[in-house]
């Protein structure tokens, strides 16, 4: 049986847009999993530790036959292959993959909390999530649209790739 899961993607080191795009491709190749939708790329300011570059963020919708633990293990493996190092909380990173929702599942276990405990407080999750699932309800919190209103102070905008000109980048 397939379950709908949502994955938050973010990066701010080593060509973050490319890191996120490549990770989206890796999500599409997970066993027993279909990449059903993906958001545009967004730029957001860092949260928690602000002495670092802005982030590129996206959200993916998966239809998966993997269990929540197996999916989380696959996400951690992808992060590891991208050179993710966990030096301190909210540190700069080459790739961050968060399991946001797994159907209507509620988990509160070491290493796995579903729904993701802070997703309803993060514009960088809610804006791309609303792009691909505008009527999504976050269990225990209400609609993503309603939660996004509470994040109005968190700047986020669509990513615009640099324009390649002959002889350089503009």
Rosetta silent file (secondary structure, phi, psi, omega in degrees, C-alpha in Angstrom):
SEQUENCE: XXXXXXXXXXXXXXXXXXXXXXXXXXXXXXXXXXXXXXXXXXXXXXXXXXXXXXXXXXXXXXXXXXXXXXXXXXXXXXXXXXXXXXXXXXXXXXXXXXXXXXXXXXXXXXXXXXXXXXXXXXXXXXXXXXXXXXXXXXXXXXXXXXXXXXXXXXXXXXXXXXXXXXXXXX
SCORE:     score description
SCORE:     0.000 S_00000001
   1 L     0.000  133.834  179.855    0.000    0.000    0.000 S_00000001
   2 L   -92.100  144.225  179.054    1.339    3.440   -0.932 S_00000001
   3 E  -122.151  145.010  175.632    1.250    6.375    1.479 S_00000001
   4 E   -84.282  125.723  177.835    1.583   10.060    0.626 S_00000001
   5 E  -126.674  148.041  176.621    4.639   11.600    2.268 S_00000001
   6 E  -117.595  134.751 -177.442    5.998   15.129    2.044 S_00000001
   7 E  -119.654  129.848  172.501    9.713   15.873    2.183 S_00000001
   8 E   -92.366  134.107  179.645   11.266   19.265    2.884 S_00000001
   9 E  -119.783  139.241  176.672   14.539   19.936    1.067 S_00000001
  10 E  -153.884  150.574  177.650   17.061   22.651    1.871 S_00000001
  11 E  -159.215  149.413  173.707   20.689   23.532    1.183 S_00000001
  12 L  -143.420   14.110  176.540   22.964   26.537    1.498 S_00000001
  13 L  -130.271  155.574  171.895   26.451   25.200    0.652 S_00000001
  14 L    53.646   60.876  179.984   28.191   23.886   -2.482 S_00000001
  15 L    58.406   70.549 -173.087   25.757   25.151   -5.158 S_00000001
  16 H   -57.106  -37.371  179.047   22.570   24.739   -3.113 S_00000001
  17 H   -62.209  -43.008  178.234   20.162   24.864   -6.074 S_00000001
  18 H   -65.779  -39.097  178.385   22.030   22.005   -7.744 S_00000001
  19 H   -59.052  -46.154 -178.506   22.107   20.058   -4.456 S_00000001
  20 H   -67.298  -44.273  178.915   18.319   20.333   -4.111 S_00000001
  21 H   -60.544  -44.367 -179.977   17.666   19.483   -7.777 S_00000001
  22 H   -63.962  -41.116  179.410   19.938   16.440   -7.592 S_00000001
  23 H   -64.013  -36.329  176.031   18.264   15.301   -4.349 S_00000001
  24 H   -60.197  -41.017  175.670   14.841   15.562   -6.005 S_00000001
  25 H   -62.901  -38.993  177.988   16.104   13.162   -8.656 S_00000001
  26 H   -66.862  -37.325  176.208   17.343   10.803   -5.963 S_00000001
  27 H   -61.669  -38.809  179.864   13.947   10.875   -4.245 S_00000001
  28 H   -65.434  -21.812 -178.375   12.354    9.877   -7.556 S_00000001
  29 L   -98.584    4.247  177.974   14.618    6.819   -7.700 S_00000001
  30 L   -64.276  145.072  179.681   13.842    5.490   -4.206 S_00000001
  31 L   -63.723  145.497  176.473   12.475    1.934   -4.259 S_00000001
  32 L    57.042   30.304 -173.265    8.677    1.535   -4.109 S_00000001
  33 E  -138.844  139.443  175.376    8.376    5.320   -4.424 S_00000001
  34 E  -119.823  130.075  171.678    6.980    7.765   -6.969 S_00000001
  35 E   -78.612  100.833 -173.293    7.844   11.462   -6.985 S_00000001
  36 E   -81.955  -30.587  179.205    4.239   12.665   -7.416 S_00000001
  37 E  -162.799  157.197  176.109    4.935   16.423   -7.287 S_00000001
  38 E  -146.198  145.857  179.798    7.677   18.897   -6.521 S_00000001
  39 L   -83.534  172.894  167.258    7.620   22.577   -5.775 S_00000001
  40 L   -67.683  172.432  172.892    9.614   25.334   -7.345 S_00000001
  41 L   -89.245  142.394 -179.573   12.831   26.353   -5.637 S_00000001
  42 E  -126.423  154.743  175.009   12.608   29.110   -3.043 S_00000001
  43 E  -110.111  132.520  178.061   15.157   31.318   -1.296 S_00000001
  44 E  -140.648  153.909  176.279   14.829   31.875    2.446 S_00000001
  45 L   -74.033  151.149  177.823   16.881   33.400    5.213 S_00000001
  46 L   -65.341  151.327  178.720   18.440   31.018    7.731 S_00000001
  47 L  -115.769  137.673  177.259   16.518   30.285   10.930 S_00000001
  48 L    93.010  -70.565  178.045   18.168   29.858   14.317 S_00000001
  49 L  -111.769  106.974 -171.120   21.764   30.570   13.344 S_00000001
  50 L   -94.599    0.459  179.429   21.749   33.557   10.982 S_00000001
  51 L   -88.485   60.209 -178.181   25.508   33.930   10.303 S_00000001
  52 L  -158.405  166.621 -179.559   25.323   31.812    7.144 S_00000001
  53 L   -65.780  159.859  173.094   24.171   32.044    3.511 S_00000001
  54 L   -61.382  160.885 -179.326   20.509   32.001    2.523 S_00000001
  55 E  -103.024  151.551  164.968   18.918   28.630    1.796 S_00000001
  56 E  -101.476  129.418 -177.099   17.404   27.128   -1.309 S_00000001
  57 E  -129.501  156.726  174.427   14.280   25.183   -0.312 S_00000001
  58 E  -158.594  169.434  173.770   11.674   22.965   -1.944 S_00000001
  59 E  -132.714  139.712  177.475    9.068   20.375   -0.991 S_00000001
  60 E  -117.555  142.186  173.100    8.455   17.013   -2.653 S_00000001
  61 E  -105.876  122.872  179.648    5.327   14.883   -2.546 S_00000001
  62 E  -113.528  146.761  165.587    6.036   11.161   -2.633 S_00000001
  63 E  -109.482  112.962 -170.437    3.766    8.155   -3.014 S_00000001
  64 E  -132.252  147.804  172.522    5.754    5.487   -1.205 S_00000001
  65 L   -98.702   -1.060  177.958    5.548    1.913   -0.052 S_00000001
  66 L   -74.540  145.890  174.269    8.467    2.476    2.331 S_00000001
  67 L   -70.143  163.729  178.012    7.744    2.555    6.052 S_00000001
  68 H   -56.680  -42.784  179.551    8.387    5.861    7.872 S_00000001
  69 H   -66.257  -41.349  179.177   11.646    4.495    9.343 S_00000001
  70 H   -65.922  -39.485  177.773   12.815    3.110    5.993 S_00000001
  71 H   -65.298  -44.492  177.552   12.007    6.412    4.289 S_00000001
  72 H   -59.990  -42.491  178.406   13.856    8.361    6.991 S_00000001
  73 H   -61.212  -40.120  177.962   16.869    6.045    6.602 S_00000001
  74 H   -64.982  -39.916  178.420   16.840    6.665    2.838 S_00000001
  75 H   -64.050  -43.465  179.014   16.705   10.446    3.417 S_00000001
  76 H   -64.708  -35.801  177.593   19.636   10.304    5.827 S_00000001
  77 H   -65.316  -42.774  177.598   21.594    8.222    3.304 S_00000001
  78 H   -62.112  -45.462  177.352   20.985   10.827    0.578 S_00000001
  79 H   -56.408  -46.085 -179.031   22.114   13.597    2.951 S_00000001
  80 H   -59.840  -43.301  179.685   25.268   11.622    3.766 S_00000001
  81 H   -65.290  -23.705  177.305   26.070   11.140    0.068 S_00000001
  82 L   -89.104    5.273  176.571   25.764   14.916   -0.369 S_00000001
  83 L    83.696   22.063 -179.359   28.366   15.503    2.344 S_00000001
  84 L   -63.586  128.866  174.443   25.990   16.562    5.120 S_00000001
  85 L  -122.359  135.340 -178.908   27.821   17.206    8.385 S_00000001
  86 L  -104.628   79.827 -176.291   25.950   17.867   11.623 S_00000001
  87 L   -80.630  -38.156  175.006   28.395   20.174   13.402 S_00000001
  88 L  -162.173  163.813 -177.365   25.796   22.087   15.451 S_00000001
  89 L   -59.492  133.200  178.478   22.056   22.801   15.415 S_00000001
  90 L    64.835   24.239  178.918   20.969   24.919   12.425 S_00000001
  91 L   -70.333  159.357  171.675   24.490   24.854   10.949 S_00000001
  92 L   -56.453  151.081 -176.471   25.104   25.518    7.247 S_00000001
  93 L  -152.093  150.553  176.205   24.586   22.354    5.200 S_00000001
  94 L   -74.178  -31.658  179.036   25.038   20.850    1.791 S_00000001
  95 L  -163.880  138.086  174.907   21.623   19.177    2.050 S_00000001
  96 E  -131.166  124.562  177.356   18.850   18.803    4.582 S_00000001
  97 E  -120.668  120.597 -179.474   15.963   16.410    3.991 S_00000001
  98 E  -116.269  128.822  171.637   13.091   16.447    6.477 S_00000001
  99 E   -77.647  107.586 -174.124   10.242   13.962    6.566 S_00000001
 100 E   -85.653  -51.818 -178.218    7.377   16.418    7.101 S_00000001
 101 E  -139.929  145.703  174.820    4.298   14.227    6.811 S_00000001
 102 E  -135.086   92.350 -172.482    3.685   10.536    6.287 S_00000001
 103 L    55.733 -134.824  176.328   -0.017   10.121    5.582 S_00000001
 104 L  -102.475   17.496 -174.586   -1.849   10.956    8.792 S_00000001
 105 L   -62.693  142.403  172.800    0.781    9.231   10.941 S_00000001
 106 L  -120.957  116.271  177.546    1.652   10.559   14.386 S_00000001
 107 E  -126.941  138.325  172.561    5.037    9.409   15.717 S_00000001
 108 E  -138.755   74.873 -178.366    6.871   10.654   18.762 S_00000001
 109 E  -124.276  159.949  175.995    9.888    8.387   18.922 S_00000001
 110 L   -55.632  125.107  177.463   13.602    9.079   19.248 S_00000001
 111 L    85.070   -8.095 -179.620   14.795   10.354   15.881 S_00000001
 112 E  -150.122  114.514  174.399   11.348   10.538   14.269 S_00000001
 113 E  -124.148  126.077  178.339    8.486   12.898   15.001 S_00000001
 114 E  -131.302  138.107  -11.716    5.523   13.100   12.661 S_00000001
 115 L   -56.782  160.596  178.737    4.188   15.486   11.656 S_00000001
 116 L   -53.771  129.896 -169.768    7.507   17.325   11.708 S_00000001
 117 L   -65.881  -17.857 -178.932    7.323   19.327   14.946 S_00000001
 118 L  -120.334    5.747 -175.745    8.238   22.742   13.467 S_00000001
 119 H   -60.094  -33.498 -177.817    6.910   22.536    9.917 S_00000001
 120 H   -75.748   -5.023 -179.754    3.887   24.707   10.746 S_00000001
 121 H  -108.944    5.758 -171.421    6.226   27.490   11.947 S_00000001
 122 L  -121.704  112.122  177.131    8.465   27.683    8.872 S_00000001
 123 H   -58.423  -35.370 -177.629    7.662   29.771    5.797 S_00000001
 124 H   -68.771  -12.699  171.623   10.377   27.867    3.896 S_00000001
 125 H   -96.603  -47.809 -171.817    8.292   24.703    4.344 S_00000001
 126 H   -67.227  -42.255 -178.659    4.786   26.143    4.054 S_00000001
 127 H   -61.479  -52.702  177.838    5.205   28.239    0.885 S_00000001
 128 H   -66.921  -30.978  177.483    6.523   25.391   -1.305 S_00000001
 129 H   -63.507  -44.152  179.660    4.104   22.960    0.375 S_00000001
 130 H   -66.688  -27.302  177.360    1.135   25.169   -0.525 S_00000001
 131 H   -62.250  -41.285 -175.688    2.371   25.327   -4.125 S_00000001
 132 H   -99.131  -15.699  179.787    1.954   21.563   -4.566 S_00000001
 133 L  -144.666   71.981 -171.450   -0.810   20.897   -1.997 S_00000001
 134 L   -61.683  -24.046 -178.207   -2.801   24.122   -1.555 S_00000001
 135 L  -105.126   18.016 -175.976   -5.509   22.542    0.602 S_00000001
 136 L   -64.468  138.123  175.833   -3.204   20.499    2.819 S_00000001
 137 E  -106.863  128.388  177.162   -4.167   20.081    6.446 S_00000001
 138 E   -94.146  113.069 -176.894   -1.337   19.666    8.966 S_00000001
 139 L   -51.412  129.168  179.172   -2.552   17.270   11.646 S_00000001
 140 L    85.706   -6.607 -175.875   -2.879   19.063   14.967 S_00000001
 141 L  -131.622  -18.264 -178.693   -2.355   22.514   13.433 S_00000001
 142 E    98.467 -161.617 -174.369   -4.914   23.151   10.705 S_00000001
 143 E   -71.973  149.336  176.036   -4.433   24.271    7.146 S_00000001
 144 H   -60.931  -37.796  179.596   -1.025   25.151    5.759 S_00000001
 145 H   -60.366  -44.424  179.421   -2.538   28.433    4.504 S_00000001
 146 H   -64.102  -41.646 -179.515   -3.632   29.401    8.016 S_00000001
 147 H   -67.819  -33.813 -178.997   -0.227   28.527    9.457 S_00000001
 148 H   -62.505  -33.635  178.082    1.556   30.501    6.732 S_00000001
 149 H   -57.129  -35.100 -179.146   -0.152   33.703    7.918 S_00000001
 150 L   -76.253   -4.874 -178.590    1.735   33.323   11.217 S_00000001
 151 L  -109.600   18.103 -174.825    5.049   33.252    9.308 S_00000001
 152 L   -58.445  -22.513 -179.508    4.624   36.611    7.579 S_00000001
 153 L   -84.656   -0.099 -179.366    7.833   37.910    9.191 S_00000001
 154 L  -102.335  105.460 -177.061    9.929   35.185    7.504 S_00000001
 155 L   -66.997  136.986  176.529   11.059   36.385    4.061 S_00000001
 156 E  -151.679  141.769  176.833   10.848   33.863    1.236 S_00000001
 157 E  -150.883  160.141  178.350   10.807   34.268   -2.539 S_00000001
 158 E   -61.235  140.326  177.648   11.064   32.201   -5.691 S_00000001
 159 L   -74.465  132.566  174.187   14.602   31.330   -6.708 S_00000001
 160 L  -115.270  110.248 -179.053   15.794   33.019   -9.875 S_00000001
 161 L   -61.765  150.013  178.024   18.842   31.262  -11.304 S_00000001
 162 L   -59.757  143.384  178.126   21.720   33.517  -12.338 S_00000001
 163 L   -81.044  126.943  178.715   21.614   34.612  -15.943 S_00000001
 164 E   -87.486  117.038  176.551   24.478   33.125  -17.945 S_00000001
 165 E  -109.729  156.464  175.572   26.025   35.712  -20.266 S_00000001
 166 L   -58.494  123.210  178.426   28.801   35.213  -22.742 S_00000001
 167 L    89.247    2.456  178.546   31.984   35.692  -20.752 S_00000001
 168 E   161.545 -174.730 -179.092   30.410   35.446  -17.294 S_00000001
 169 E  -109.335  139.086  176.127   27.428   35.430  -14.979 S_00000001
 170 L  -100.056    0.000    0.000   25.191   38.416  -14.359 S_00000001
